[in-house]
Amino acid sequence: MAKAFDRPALSDALRKGAAALPVTLSDTQFERLLDYLALLAKWNAVYNLTAVRDPAQMVVQHLLDSLAAVPAFVSATRVLDVGSGGGLPGMVLAIWAQEARPDMRIAMIDTVSKKTAFLTQVKAELGLSNVTVHTGRVEALQVGQPFDVITSRAFADLSDFVNWSGHLLAEGGRFIAMKGIAGSDETGRLPAEWRVLEKTPLAVPGLDAERHLVVIARAGE
């Protein structure tokens, strides 16, 4: 059974958690994040967008987890979130960027139409003009302009991630993968044309689990 959406309590938890992160949010950004969370909780009751049912846990496992990665995207202009699901980290990044980086554009792709229908609804209700939503497999996606950053959150093995979406990465671009435990066995399976630039642990307030950002570039760049 879905738990009640206690907005004041969730707002307090989000603000306290965000205060421990290296990202500054305005009151408008906080309210949009809570609006997004309310939509996620509402749709999740019917469409099973995420296994996390408790909105308080969504604050930690979804919002704060995604916000912790925001500093890695500050210089990006065109971002693709692969296997975006309920919009993580793409929708959180878009809410931040609309005010902080109005020139940034975030595209999200998922194969599941109910998930992209949700993302399209969030875009409309929150007025996120910086968002584009695609339905389908990333291997088949074609765009007029490549992306300088392609990201994913627990989407696939790193080798599959780069193989499936490498054709969409601009020259000099970067993959930023959000991972739990990013072991050397997974990074060691990367195709020869790709290399790990850095593997950085993320500290997510309230989350007692390992989180890492893995940054990958073409071997010759």
ABEGO torsion letter per residue (X at the ends): XBBBBBAAAAAAAAAAAAAABBBBBBAAAAAAAAAAAAAAAAAAAAAGABABABAAAAAAAAAAAAAAAAAAAAABABBBBBGAEAGOAAAAAAAAAAAABAABBBBBBBABAAAAAAAAAAAAAAGBAABBBBBEBAAABBBABBBABBBBBGABBAAAAAAAAAAABBBGBBBBBBBBBBBAAAAAABBAABBBABBBBBBBBGBBBBBBBBBBBBAAX
